[in-house]
Amino acid sequence: MTPSRRQVLGGAAAAAGEALAPHAMAESPAHLSFLVIGDWGRDGLSHQRDVAGQMERAAGEFDCRFVVAVGDNFYEDGVQSVTDPKWRTSFEDVYTGPRLQKLPWYAALGNHDYGGVPQAQVDYTAHSARWTMPARYFEVPDIAGGQIGLFILDTSPLIAENAEGDRPMAVNVRTEDGAAQLAWLDRRLAASHARFKLVFGHHTLFSGGSTHGDTPDLIAHLLPVLKRHGVTAYINGHDHDLEHIVRDGIDFVCTGAGSEVRPVNPISGTRFCTARPGFSVIALRDGLLSLEFRGHDGTSLYSGALGAV
């Protein structure tokens, strides 16, 4: 079951990844599957349009129910309003496939989005049949009959250095209460009875990416919340690559390769990493949660299990 847009709960309002054979996820129908993309909005350039075409193909192949976008939705500096031209050049005119047109997009904010007017991305929810950001952080309930809990974070205000200085991003970040967001997540995870709890945010916790790597503030303040409530996976972007890392009994998935990519290296716990443009497919089938990375050319780059500790 895919929740209606009215069911999404806004926060401001209201183990070992066992390798699977290539294309194993496609061999039997998934009970539920969805796509995840990050760091993507580049006016169709840097393989963004190629990735969009393969997302359309995967949406049909896996009968995907929705898309999660994990931030840096519009380069370089977000959008200024609900009528900003980038809504068309980086979103509406790129993800044009008939299947993608029918899927809700549950979107998180990234650091580049904070360079514009972040509230415009929240407000666009009322102007779009598919863009869904009811608040800067929110919960999507009742996924797969309650088997999956899906929590979307706004990680920029959780990192102290993002509030420093007089840059537009810093000015915007200082309007947000990071402690209140963490308290909200703590409460919502405690209340969730989902077998698989999936938390999405833009910034990395652990990463072998060449540009950003680990994020100490999130390791210090967010990781204990994830561990306390037995979160299955934390899924992010920020580093422009594809990574599957298992640490502290949690799967960390970086899917920040929606357009431009950068070098990446394995670190402790890395099961797979690559600097190729692409996206993720997550599927629940027969009580098991699976991850697949797909490349911009349609290649299946990696398949593994989530929550298989």
C-alpha positions in Angstrom: 0.0 0.0 0.0 1.2 3.5 -0.8 0.0 6.1 1.7 -2.0 9.0 0.3 -0.3 12.5 0.4 -2.7 13.4 3.2 -1.4 10.5 5.4 2.2 11.8 5.4 3.0 13.0 8.9 5.1 16.2 9.0 7.5 16.6 11.9 7.1 20.4 11.9 3.4 19.9 12.1 1.9 17.3 13.3 23.8 -6.1 9.7 25.5 -8.0 7.2 24.5 -7.3 3.6 24.5 -10.8 2.1 25.3 -10.6 -1.6 22.7 -11.7 -4.0 23.0 -12.8 -7.6 22.7 -10.0 -10.2 19.1 -9.2 -10.9 18.0 -11.5 -8.1 15.4 -8.9 -7.1 13.7 -9.2 -10.5 13.3 -13.0 -10.3 10.2 -12.9 -8.1 7.6 -10.1 -7.6 8.3 -7.8 -4.7 5.6 -7.2 -2.2 6.7 -3.5 -2.3 9.5 -1.7 -4.0 10.6 1.9 -4.4 13.4 4.0 -5.9 15.9 6.3 -4.1 17.9 9.0 -5.7 20.2 11.8 -4.4 22.2 14.8 -5.5 20.4 15.0 -8.8 19.1 18.4 -10.0 21.4 19.6 -12.7 19.1 20.7 -15.5 19.4 17.2 -17.1 23.2 17.3 -17.3 26.0 15.1 -15.9 24.0 11.9 -16.7 20.9 13.1 -14.8 18.7 12.4 -17.8 20.3 9.0 -18.3 19.6 8.1 -14.7 16.1 9.3 -15.1 15.6 7.0 -18.1 16.8 4.0 -16.1 14.6 4.9 -13.1 11.6 4.8 -15.5 12.7 1.3 -16.7 13.2 0.1 -13.1 9.9 1.5 -12.0 8.2 -0.8 -14.4 10.4 -3.8 -13.9 9.9 -3.7 -10.1 6.4 -2.2 -10.0 7.7 0.6 -7.8 5.3 2.5 -5.6 7.2 5.7 -4.9 10.5 7.6 -5.1 12.5 8.9 -2.2 14.8 11.9 -3.0 17.5 12.4 -0.4 18.5 16.0 -1.1 20.5 18.4 -3.1 17.5 18.4 -5.4 18.5 21.6 -7.2 22.0 22.8 -7.9 23.7 25.0 -7.1 21.5 27.0 -4.8 18.1 25.3 -4.5 15.0 27.1 -5.7 13.8 30.6 -4.9 10.0 30.0 -5.2 7.4 27.5 -6.4 7.7 29.1 -9.8 11.5 28.9 -10.1 12.4 27.6 -13.6 14.5 24.8 -12.0 11.3 23.0 -11.1 10.8 22.4 -14.8 14.5 22.2 -16.0 15.7 19.9 -13.2 12.5 17.9 -12.3 9.4 18.1 -14.4 11.2 18.0 -17.8 13.7 15.3 -16.8 11.7 12.6 -14.9 9.1 12.5 -17.7 8.5 8.7 -18.0 4.9 7.7 -17.7 5.6 5.5 -14.6 7.6 8.1 -12.8 4.8 10.6 -13.5 2.4 8.5 -11.5 4.7 8.0 -8.4 4.8 10.2 -5.3 8.2 11.6 -4.6 9.0 11.9 -0.9 11.8 14.5 -0.8 14.4 15.6 1.8 16.3 18.8 1.8 20.1 18.9 1.2 22.7 21.5 1.9 22.5 23.0 -1.6 18.8 23.3 -1.2 19.4 25.5 1.8 21.2 28.0 -0.5 17.9 29.0 -1.9 14.5 29.2 -0.1 13.9 25.8 1.5 10.3 26.5 2.3 9.6 26.8 -1.4 10.2 23.0 -1.7 7.7 22.4 1.1 5.2 24.7 -0.6 5.6 23.0 -4.0 3.8 20.0 -2.5 0.5 22.0 -3.0 1.4 22.7 -6.7 2.4 19.2 -7.8 0.7 15.8 -8.1 3.8 13.9 -7.2 6.3 16.2 -5.2 5.6 15.4 -1.5 7.4 17.4 1.2 4.8 18.4 3.8 7.4 19.7 6.2 11.2 19.8 6.5 11.1 16.4 8.2 8.3 13.9 8.2 7.1 10.3 8.5 5.4 8.3 5.8 3.2 5.8 7.6 1.6 2.4 6.6 4.2 1.2 4.1 3.6 -2.4 3.1 0.9 -2.9 5.7 3.0 -1.4 8.4 6.0 -3.6 7.8 8.2 -0.6 6.8 8.6 2.6 8.8 9.9 5.5 6.6 11.3 8.6 8.2 12.6 11.6 6.2 15.0 14.0 8.0 16.3 17.5 7.3 20.0 16.9 8.3 21.5 20.3 7.5 20.4 21.8 10.9 21.9 18.9 12.7 25.4 19.9 11.7 26.9 22.8 13.7 29.2 24.2 10.9 26.3 24.6 8.6 25.0 27.5 10.8 28.3 29.4 10.8 28.9 32.6 8.9 26.6 34.7 6.8 26.1 32.5 3.8 22.4 32.0 2.7 22.6 28.4 3.8 23.8 29.4 7.3 21.1 32.0 7.7 18.4 29.5 6.7 19.8 26.7 8.9 19.7 29.0 11.9 16.0 29.2 11.6 15.6 25.5 12.4 15.7 23.7 15.7 17.9 20.6 15.3 17.3 19.4 18.9 13.5 19.4 18.3 14.0 17.4 15.2 16.0 14.7 17.0 13.5 14.6 19.8 10.7 14.1 17.2 12.6 11.3 15.6 13.2 9.6 18.9 9.5 9.7 19.7 8.4 8.5 16.3 10.8 5.6 16.2 9.8 4.6 19.7 6.1 4.6 18.6 6.8 2.6 15.4 6.0 -1.1 15.3 7.5 -1.6 11.8 9.8 -4.6 11.3 12.0 -2.4 9.1 12.7 1.2 10.2 14.3 3.2 7.4 15.6 6.7 8.1 16.5 9.0 5.2 18.6 12.1 5.3 20.9 14.0 3.0 24.2 13.9 4.9 26.4 10.9 5.5 27.1 9.2 8.8 29.8 6.9 7.6 31.2 7.3 4.0 34.3 6.6 2.0 33.5 9.4 -0.4 36.4 11.6 -1.4 34.7 14.9 -0.8 32.8 14.6 2.5 33.3 11.2 4.3 32.1 10.7 7.8 29.9 13.4 9.5 31.0 13.7 13.2 28.0 15.6 14.4 25.6 13.0 13.0 27.7 10.2 14.5 27.6 11.9 17.9 23.9 12.9 18.0 21.9 10.9 15.3 23.6 7.5 15.5 22.6 6.9 19.2 19.0 7.5 18.3 19.2 5.1 15.4 20.8 2.4 17.5 18.5 2.9 20.4 15.5 2.1 18.3 16.9 -0.7 16.1 16.9 1.2 12.9 17.5 -1.1 9.9 19.1 1.4 7.5 20.1 5.0 7.2 20.0 6.1 3.6 21.6 9.3 2.4 23.3 11.2 -0.4 25.8 14.1 -0.1 28.8 12.1 -1.3 28.4 11.6 -5.0 28.7 7.8 -5.2 27.0 4.6 -4.4 28.0 2.8 -1.1 26.7 0.0 1.1 28.3 0.0 4.5 27.4 -2.1 7.6 28.4 -0.6 11.0 27.0 -0.8 14.5 24.3 -3.3 13.3 22.9 -0.8 10.8 23.1 -0.7 7.0 24.3 2.7 5.7 23.4 3.3 2.1 24.8 6.2 0.1 22.9 6.9 -3.1 24.2 10.3 -4.0 25.0 9.5 -7.7 21.9 11.0 -9.4 24.0 13.1 -11.7 27.6 14.1 -11.1 29.9 11.5 -9.4 33.2 11.7 -7.5 35.8 9.1 -6.4 35.1 6.8 -3.5 37.1 4.3 -1.5 36.1 1.4 0.8 36.2 2.0 4.6 35.5 -0.2 7.6 32.3 -2.1 7.0 32.1 -1.4 3.2 30.3 -4.1 1.3 30.3 -2.2 -2.0 31.2 1.2 -3.4 31.5 2.7 -6.9 31.7 6.2 -8.5 29.2 5.6 -11.2 26.0 7.6 -11.8 22.9 5.7 -10.7 20.2 5.1 -8.1 18.9 2.5 -5.6 16.0 0.1 -5.7 14.8 -1.2 -2.4 12.3 -4.1 -2.3 10.4 -6.0 0.3 9.7 -9.6 -0.7 8.9 -12.7 1.3 9.8 -10.8 4.5 13.2 -9.8 3.3 14.4 -6.3 2.4 16.8 -6.0 -0.5 19.0 -3.3 -2.0 20.1 -3.0 -5.6 22.2 -0.3 -7.2 21.4 0.4 -10.9 23.8 2.4 -13.1 22.9 5.1 -15.6 23.3 2.6 -18.4 20.9 0.1 -16.8 23.6 -2.2 -15.4 22.9 -3.9 -12.1 25.9 -2.8 -10.2 25.3 -4.5 -6.8 22.6 -6.5 -4.9 22.5 -7.1 -1.2 20.3 -7.6 1.8 19.3 -5.0 4.3 18.7 -5.8 8.0 20.2 -9.2 7.7 22.2 -9.1 10.9 
